[in-house]
Amino acid sequence: MHCKPNIAIDGPAGAGKSTVAKLVAKNLGYLYIDTGAMYRAVTLKALRDGVDLNDHEKLGRLASAVLIRLKVGSNGNLTVLLDGEDVTEEIRLPAVSNSVSLVAKVPVVRRKMLELQKDMARLGGVVMEGRDIGKAVLPDAQVKIYLTAATGERARRRWKELSDKGIRVDQRQIEEEICNRDFIDTSREMDPLAPAADAVIIDSTSYTIEGVVDLIVARVTGERQKL
C-alpha cells in the first residue's frame, strides 16, 4: 500500500477544483496534478493547427503526437509545457475553455490522457483533479471528492478569475458557456461527468475556499489514520 494516499477531486467547470486541489496538495505536501490542463493543452494544439474538433481521428493522432509535461514549482504553481513551450496562461483563454469539452469527449484522446495520468499517480501522494478521476483514472483512490456549486456562482468565479487577468467577458455569457460544457461533459459516451459512488459530495456555493480545503484535509488525515 502507498505510504501516502491518492486524492481524487472531480466536479464541473468553475467549481473551484484547481484552487482547492492546489491548496490541499500544498497543505499536505502532496503532488498537485491538474488533468484539465492536459486536455486544454491538446485543445490549444488543435486550435493552433486548425484541426476540425469534430474529427476524432485527427484529434486522436494529435493527442498521441504531442508532448505534455506538468511542472509544479516550489511555490506550488503549475507550469504546463506543450512540446516544450510554456502555455500555462494561453490554455486558460476563453477560446480554449469553450472548446476543451469537445476535445475531452473523444475516446482516443481520453485513453491517451488516462494512460499518462495513471502513470503520474503510481507512487501515491497525489492530489489529482478533473472530471473522471474518481471513476476512471484513480478508481482506487483512498479519498474521493466531488466538488460542485450553483451554476450562477461558478460563472461569477470564472468571471472574476478572467477579470483579474484583464480579460473582459460578460458574466451571463460565461454562465451559458458553463451550462454548455456541463451538458457535453455529463452526456459524453466515455466516462461522463458524475460523482463516483464512494465520493464525498461538497457543494461549495456557500463555502469559502479555505473552508472546503479544511474539509478535505480533515478527510485525508482521518483516512490516513486508518491505513
N, C-alpha and C positions, 0 to 999 in steps of 0.2 A: 504494500500500500504506500502511496506517496506520503512523504513527510508533511507536505502541505496540500490541502485540498484544492481542487479547481472550483472556481465560482463562475456560474453561467448567468448572465444578465440579458434578458430579452425584453422586447417591447416595441411599440410602434414609433414612427417618426416623431421627433420632438418631445419625447417623454423624459429626456434628460439622462439617457443611458450613458452617454460618453462622459459627461461631467461626473456623474455618480460613480461610474466604474473606475475612472481615473483616481478619484479621491479614496475610494475603497482600497485600490491597489497601493496607493501611497501610504495609507494608514497601516496596512498590514505588511508592507514590504514585499508585495507580490508584483508579478509582471502584468502590465495592462496591454490588452490586445483589442483593438477596435476593428472588428471584421467588416463593418460597413465601409471603412476607409479602403479596404481591399477592393470591394465591389465598385466603389467610387473611382478608384484608380483605373480599373478596367473600363468603366464608363467614359472617363476622360479620354483614354486612349482611343476608344471607338469614335467619340465625337471629333477628336482631332483628325482621325483618319477618314472621316466621312462614311463610316460603316452604317448601313441600314440597321437600326436597332431591332427590327423585326426579322432580320436574317440570322437565325440561330446558328447556322453552320459557320458563318463568318465570325460571329461573336465567340464561338467555341474555339476556333483556331486562334483568334486574337488572345483569348484568356490563357491558352496553352503556351503562347509565344512570349508574352510579357513577363518581365521580372519585377515582382513587387516585394519590397522589403519594408518592415516597420521597425523603427528605432525609437527607443524611449530614452530621453536624456536624463541627466541627474536631477533635473527639476521636475521630472515626471511628464514633460510634454512629449507628444508623439510626433515623429517625423515620418512622412510617407514618401518612399522613393519609388518612382516608376522608371524602370530601365536606367537607374542611377540618378535620375533627376528629382529634385525635391519638389513635390507637387502638393504639399501639405495644405497650402491656402487655396490653390486652384480647385481642388476636389470639393471644396465647400461652396463653390459658386452656384447660384440658382440653376444654371443650365445643366449642371451635373446632378443636382438634387432632384430636378424634375424628370430625369431620365434614368436614374440608377435602378429604380424598381423594375423597369423594362429589361434591363440587363441582368439583374439579380434573379429574375424568374426563369432564366434559360437553364435547363437541367445540366448541360455540359459545362457551363460556367460555374454552376453551383458545385458540381462534383470536383472540379479543379480547385476551387477555393476551399472546399471541405477537406481535401487532402492536405493542403498547406496548413490549415487551421488546426487540424488534429495533431500534426507534427509539432506545431508550436507549443501545444499544451501537454506533450507526452511526459514531461518531467514533473508536472504539478505546479502548484503555487502561481496559478494564472487567473486573472480576472478577465474573462472574455465576454464582450458584449456584441449583440447583433439581433437577429430575428429568428434564428433556428438553432441557437447554441444548446439550450437545454434538451431539445428533442433530437437533433441530428448531429451536431458537432461534438458535444460533450454529454451524451446521454447518461454517463456515469458520474457526472459532476456531483460532488457531495452537497453543494449548496446551489439551488436554482431560484432565481428571482425573475418575476415578470413585472416590469415597471411600466405603468401606464399613467394617463392623465386625461382630463377632458380635452376635447378637440380644440376648443377656444383657447385654453391655457397653453396647449402645445404650440398653437400658432403664435401666441403672444411671446413665448420664449424664443421661438425661432426668429421672429421679427426683431426682438431685442438683440439676439446674437448677431444677426446680419447688420443691424443699425450700428452696433458698437464697432463693426468693422468698416463702417462708412458706406455700406451697400443699402441703397434706398429701395424699399419694397413696400407693397401695400399689404397690410395685415390680413385683410379679407381674402386677397388672392392667395396668400400663404395658407390660409385655412382650407381653401378649395383644393390647393395642391396636396396638402396633407391628407385630406379625405380621399383624393385620387390614389395617393400612394398606399393608404390603408387598404383600399379596395384591391389594388394589384397584389399587395403583399399577402392579404388574407385569402385570396382566391387563386393564387398560383398553384399549379399542379404539383410541384415538388416542394416539400417542406413549407407549407403555408404558415404564415404567422399565426401563432396561437400559444397559449401557455402550456408548458409541459404539465403532465398530470400531477407531478410531485413538486411543482413550483410554488413558491410563496408569492402571491399577487399583492403588489403595493401600488395603490392609487395615490400618486404624488401631487394631485391637484392642489391640495391644501397643506402640503408639507414643504418645509424648506429643504434645500439640497442637503444641508448638514443633518437634518432630521432623518432623511432617507438613508444617508451614509451610516449614521449611527445604528439604524435598524438592521442594516445588512451586516455591519461589522459584528454586532452582538450575535447575530445568527451564526456567523462564521466561527467566532470564538467559542460559542456554545457547541457547535458541531465538532470543533477540534478537540474539545474536552472529552467527547465521546469516542474519539478514534483510538 
